[in-house]
Amino acid sequence: MTKETLTIENITLTLERKNIKNMYLRVLPPNGNVKVSAPSFISDEEIVNFIRLKKDWILKKQRYIKENNIKAPLKYDNGEKHYLWGKEYTLQLIKNDNVKHVLLDKEKSIIYLPIAKRSTIEKRKKTLDEFYRNQMKIAIPPVLDKCTKIVGKTPSEVKIRNMKNWGNCRYHDKRITLNLNLAKKDIECLEYVMIHELCHLIEFNHSKKFKNLMDKYCPNWKEIKKRLNE
């Protein structure tokens, strides 16, 4: 495999020539870098023509990444930045069969992630997610106690899982589910989501009445919501 940097039609790209049959184009977050994988036998002229044909699509994709602040997929590797309760930590891998759980060094802002010899991104993610789940289990009881006293409602159960929304409430059985990724945000965000879902035990919609409840029980909820979704 050979790799080189080219500029075609004012688009800078990384070209990799490989033993493959077809040409592939990717625009990668977070900076919109362009990567082209091409068969070894394809001529420079064919690559230039390919980029010219794809120019509008490339520019559109780069704008989308920039405007929507698209992040690069996590690889759970050394030096990667991860968050716990709103604080940034640097990930450091531990290749030690005796260490089974994530270790946290608050003073040095390091998360130590133990990995096996044949570690995969999926396995690393699972280990770190389990750490976040345990952090949520510790944080939820005092937050729930505080928020139920504020709102005057108590859920039948609070669950944790990976989900698209930050939280949801099942009105018929009073069950609240919270997003695992709330452990990455500051604790005020967890309190806001908890109050939000508890208010759904009073008003099961996002009507004016519901927003009045949020104004009453969490006066700065709009500011917290904005911060949560950044």
N, C-alpha and C positions, 0 to 999 in steps of 0.2 A: 504494500500500500504506500502511495506517495501523497504528500499533503503540500499545498501551496496557497498563498493568498493572492487573489486577483481583484481587479476593479473593472467591472463591465457596466456600461451605461450609468456611471456614477454610483454603482452599488458595489460595495466591498464585500467579498465573500471568501469563505474557506472552501477550497476544492480538494476533495479526496478521491483519488483514482483507486478503484478496487477491482477485485475479480468478481464482478457482478454483471447481470444482463441488462439492467435498466438504470436510468438516471433518476435520482431522488433529490428533492429540494425541501429544506426546512428553514423556517424563520423562528429563531429561538428566543424565548424570554430570558432574562428581563430586559435585555438591550436591543432585541430585534436583530441579533447577528444572523447572517445568512450562511447556511452550510449546504454544499452540493456534493453528493456522492455520485460518481460517474464510472462507467466501465472503463477499463484501461485502454480499450481499443478506440474509444470515441475521440474525434478530433477536436482541437481547440475551437474551430469554427462552429461545430455543432453545439458546443457548450455556450458560446457567445449567443448564438441564435436562440437557444433554449432560455437564457436569461432575458433576452429582449422580449420574448413572447410572454414571460412571466413577470415582467417589470411592474406592471400595474398591480398585480396580485401581491407581489412582495412589498411594495410601498403601502398598500392598504393594510396588510398584515402587521407591518411595523408600526403604523399609526394606531392600530387597535391595541397592540401590546403596550405602547406608551400611554395612551389615553386611559386605559383600564388598569394600569399598573400591574400587569400580569407578572407573576413570579415564576422563576425557574422551578421545575419539579425538585422536591427534596431528594437527596441521595443518601442521607444519613451517614455522612462521611466526616473525617477529621476537619475541623476548622469551620464547619457549617454553623450558622447561627440559628438557635432555637429559643423559645420564650417560655417562661414560667411565671405566672401571676404578674405579667406586664414587664418583667425584667429580662434583658437579653443575656443568653448564656452561649458559650462556645462548646460545641460538641467534641468530645475526645473519646476515641474508641479504646476499649480495653480487650486485648486478646488474652483472656485468662479464664480457664475452664472452672476455676474455683469461685469466680464472681458471677452471680446469676441475675442480679438486679441492678438497676440504674443507681448510680451514686451522684450526689449533688455537693458541689463545693461552692457555697454562697459567697465566700470571701473572694475567691478567684473567678467567680462567675463561670464555672465549668460544669457541664453535665457529662459524666463518664458513662458511656454506653458499652456494656459487655457484649462481645460478639463471639460466635463459634467459628471454627476453621472454615466451614462452608457457609458463611453468612450471605444472605441476600438482602436487598432493599426491603422486601416484604417482611422478613424476619426482624430486621432492625426496627422498622416502623412498629411492628407488633410489640416489641419489647418497650419501646419508648411510649407507645400508647398505654400500655399497662401501668407505666409510671404515672402518666397523666391521670389515669383512672383512679389510682390510689390517692393522688393529690386532691382530686375532686371529692373523694369519699371523706377525706379529712376536713375539707373546707365547707362542705355542704351543711352539716348539722348546726354550726353556729350561725351561718348565714340564714338557714331556714328558720331557726328560732327567732332571729332578729326580724326577719321579713314577715313572719306570721303574726308577730306582735304589732307590726305596722299596719298590715292589711286586715287582720282579724279573721283570716281564713287559713285552714290547714289542709294540705293535700293528703290523700290516702297513701301515697307512695311517691318517691322521687327516684327516677332512674337516670342512668347515664349511657349515652351511646353516640356513635358517629352519626351525624345527620346534617341535612342542608340548612335547616333553621337553627337559631341559637337555642330555641326551646319550644315546647308545645305542651298543651294541656288538654286532657280528655275530660270533658265536662261531666260526662255521664258516670265516670268512676273516680273523678277527682285525682287522676294520676298525672303527674308532671314529669316530663322527660327533658333533660338538659344535654346540650352539646358537649362532648368530651373536650373540644378545643377551647372551651371557656377557661380551662386551666392555663392557657397561654396568655389570657388577658388579665388585667388587674382585677382585684377582688370586687371593686365597685361595679364592674361590668356583670359579674356573677350576681350581685345583689339586685341590679337593675332587671336582669332576665328573670330572676326569681319573683320579684314584685310584679313584673309584667304577667307572668303565668298565674300567679295567685289572684290577680285582678280578673283573670278570665273565669275564675270560680264565682265571680259576681256578675260579670258581663262577658258573655262568650262571643265577642266580636270586637271590631276595632272602631266602634261608633264614637260619637261625641261624648256619650256617657262614659265609655271606657277611657278615653283620653282625659276626661275630667278626673277619673279615679287615679290615673297615672300622675297627673298634675298634683293631686292631693298627697299621694303616698311616696312619690319620687319626683320632687319639683324640678330637678335638673335632668330628667330622663332623656330629653331630646339631645342634650350635649353628650351624655353617656352613649346613647345609641349611635351617634355620629362617630364617636371614638371607637366604639366596638366594631363598626363596619369598615374602618380604615384599613 
